[in-house]
Amino acid sequence: MPEISLRAGGEAGDGIASIGDAFSRSFSRMGLHVFGLNAYQSVIRGGHVWFQARTSSERPYSQGDGADLLYCLNRETFDVHAPALRPGATVIYDPERLQIADSELPVGTRALPLPTMELARKYTTQPILQNAVGLGAAAFISGIPLDVLHGVLTDSFGKKAGDILQWNLRASTDGYEYAGRHASISERAVHRAGPPKLLMTGNQAIALGAAAAGCKFLAQYPMTPATSIMHWLAAHAQELGIVVKQAEDELAAIHMAIGASYGGVRAMTATSGGGFSLMVEALGMAGMTEVPLVVVESQRAGPSTGLPTKTEQGDLNLMLGAGQGDFPRAILAPSNPAEAYRATIDAFRLAEDWQIPVIVASDLHLSESIATVDREEVPTDVPIPSLLTVPSGTMEYRRYAYTASGVSPRALPGQPGLQYVTGSDEHDAQGHLISDVKSGIPVWIAERTRMMDKRMRKLAGVTAASRAPVFEGPPDAALTFVAWGSTVGAVRDALPLLAAQGHSTNLLYFPTVFPLDAVATRAAMAKTKKTLLVEGNFTGQFGRLLRAETGIHLANTLFKYDGEPFYPHELVARAREVLTDG
């Protein structure tokens, strides 16, 4: 599919994320699909950061391979990223900041020495304005009309005081016109393809999905890469009628969310692996008390502090085993922002219907990458059923009554005649504790067994109500990729690359990681020939779960744990190895 990828790099504080955002929004306003990767460090200033915006009339599912334009704000950017340049690519740099000899350029590429600082000084001594000059030049080369770029800049700077907006508009025009005189439009230049498309990060999609599902309370402690969920909901809290509470720590956050849900409010918390580690006992309390709860766990590279700004899928075992003892839970694993929106809505539905904690398993790559979404993929007319499952005045109300499904009638505090006891100890159908003076007595031993059986019966219903494994691609493929979460995007991009080389491959994707539908999974796996398990962790955590639940062992694997997302060429190379082996 025709596409162009623009890459900008520099130090933290150089405005690289803003450049990438401008690229992405410009393309989306041209009716094009976009995928943007934001790679940054754990410092406010310094260190190497970069952004890649990939666009096409067809949807890209990952950052892809290679770049067609490289905007270098320092020498390190050229040194690091020049090998990724494709033939016909252009390198933009300011000779006042760095030097690049023609002999250093990769074969088939060209350079545009652009006096960004000199042109910016016509308006201000603030060095950040040089980015507007660079944006203008990049817009000309990539095919972005100047009026589209100006619209993006106006939205970004229109409310700034003084002449900031006019400076940016004029500086970008200078860059655009300079490129028009000294460079040529890329052979991969894009054109308007239709009406503007929605553009959002995975975290923004999760926040939107929570709002659409009727969430009215978020308690969260800031932790990369989940923090922007709180930022977005706080910024829109008043218009959405949502209470957003920044808690003092993760323990407080999850307990606040459980308390809000217990009181009858759809509630959520969000964190990363380190914060989730602190939440595990409270997760068990939600399971024991059968209080609906949604937790977003956006994974980053561990263990411990690990790589706070890098991605990984290393927390699946933690999510599966969080909390002592056995209790039902669900783990949903979206692969892109559109799916993150749907998964969050599904999480609230499952949590409420089955009175369980539900975890939305994201990661840094999904949470902070940006992508276009079709409007029909984010419906806002989401049915929001009543929280109550029992009318007031019901005689002999038992909050934890034994039922065939495991789901007991739910009343809220304050409903007349429906008082009951709630505690984190084991209890009987009315909520009365059996842990203090009754445990070990035969009748209460049996009661404990009945209550455990009741809770765990929910898993059958949750399995039936969750999304089953999904096949994508030709049904009779010679090789099937098996993947979950954000790694699915690179697999989707690898399939047509392999097809172009004459290899028939498809994808088996698991939007629900737990409970795993063993029957549906075995049926799906029976249709495969060779398989390749793709995971962003060292031990193949999902593969181990798959084997435990179905007995199926996937011998061919591709695991990645360097903190970087998968790239399509890595999947193509490994798939070819598997296909030619035996």
C-alpha positions, 0 to 999 in steps of 0.5 A: 500500500502507498505510504510515507513515514516521517521521523523526527529526533532530538533531545528531550525538551526539543519539542519532538512530541509536538512535531510528531503530533503535528505530523499525525494531526495533519495526515488525519485531517487529510482523511488518511490513516495514521500510526504514530510512535512516540519514543522518549526517555525518563528525563525532562531534558537530554537523552535521545527521543524520537517520533515516527508518523506513518500514514497511508490511505489504508490503515497501518497497524504499527510504526512499520519499517523505515522512514522516508523523511528524517528531521534531525535536531541533533547529530545523534538523530542522524547517527541512530536513524540513518540506517532506517532511511529508504531509497528516495528519503530526505534528511532535513537538518540545520547546518548551524546545529550539525553537519552531515557530509554527502558521503554519509548519506545512505545510498539513494537518499538526499539532504536538505540543509535548512536554516531553521534557526536563521529563519526563526530569528526573523520573529523571535530568539526563542529556539523552539520556533525552529520546529515550525520551520522544519514542519513547513519543510517536511509538509512540502516534501510529504505532500501536506498542504500548507493550509492543513498544517496551518490549521493544526498550528492554529489549534495548537497556538491559537490561545497563546498570548502575543504573537506566538501563533503568527510566528508559527504560521509565518515560520512554517510558511518560510520552511515550506517555501524554502523546501519548495525552492531547494528540495523536491516532493517525495515520490511517496507524497500523500494526497487528501483522501477524504474527510478528517479522521479521529485520532487518539492514543490508546490511553485516550481511547480507554478514557473515552471508552470508560466515559461511554460505559458510564464510568463516574469515578476514577481514582489513580496515582500517576505512573507511566505509561497509564498517567494520561488516562487520568489527565484526559478524564480530569480535563473532561471531568466537568463535561462528562460528570466524572469525579477524578481523584489523584490518590496518594498512592496505588493502594488508596486508588484501588480502595477508593475505586472499590468503595465507589463501586460498592456505593453504586458508581461505575468506577475504575483505576489505572496503573502500570506493573509496579503500581499494580503490584501494590494493588493485588490484595485489594483486587482479592477483596473485590473478588471476595466481596463481589464488587465490580471493578475495572483496572487498567494495567499498562505494562512497561519493561520490568522488573522493578523500575525497569525501563519506565518509558519502554514497552513489554508484555511481561505482566501477564503472570502477575495479572493472572495470579494477583491476589491470594487464593482463587477468585474469578477475574477477566483479562482483556487485551486490546491491540489498538486504540479502536479495540481499546475503546471497545475493550474498556466498555466490555470490561465495565459490562463484564465487571457489572454483569458478573460482579468481578474485577476485570483487567484491561491489559495495555502496554506502553506501545498501545497506551502512548502510540497514536492512531486514527479511528473510524467513527463507527468504531467508537459508538457513543450510544452504549447501553448502560443498564441499571446497577440494581438487580433486586428491588427494594423491599425484597423479603429475606434478601441474601446478598451472596445467595447461591445461584446457578450462574454464581451471580447473586442479587445486588443491592446498594447501601441504603436500599430499604429493607436490603441491609447486609454485611460485607467483609473481606473474610469468608461469609455465608449467603447473608454476608455473615462472617464464618472466619472468626469463630465458625471456621473448622466446624463441619457445617461451616466447612461445607459452607466455605466450599459452597461459597467458593464453588458459587464464585468460581461458577462465574468463570463459565459465564464470563467465558461465554460472554467474552470475545473468542479468539479471532482468525484474520487472513486466509483460512488455509495459511501455511503459518499462523501467528499467535499473538495478543495485545499490542504485538498484534499490530506488527503481525497485521502489517507483516501478513501482506509483506509475507504474501508479497513474497509468496508466503501464505500466513494468517493471525490467531488473535486473543482479545480475551486472555483470561478466562481462555475459552479452551473449546474455541481455542482447541477448535481454532488451533486444529485449523492451523498448520505451522504456528509462531507464537509472538510475545513481548516477554522472555518466558512466553507467558501467554504460551504457558497459559495456553498450554496449561488451559488446552494442553497445546504447546507452541514450539515456534516462538519469537519473544522480544524483551528489549523494551522496543515494540515489534517491527514487521521485518522481524516477524517476516524474518522469523516466519520465513525461518519457520516456513523453511524449517522442515 
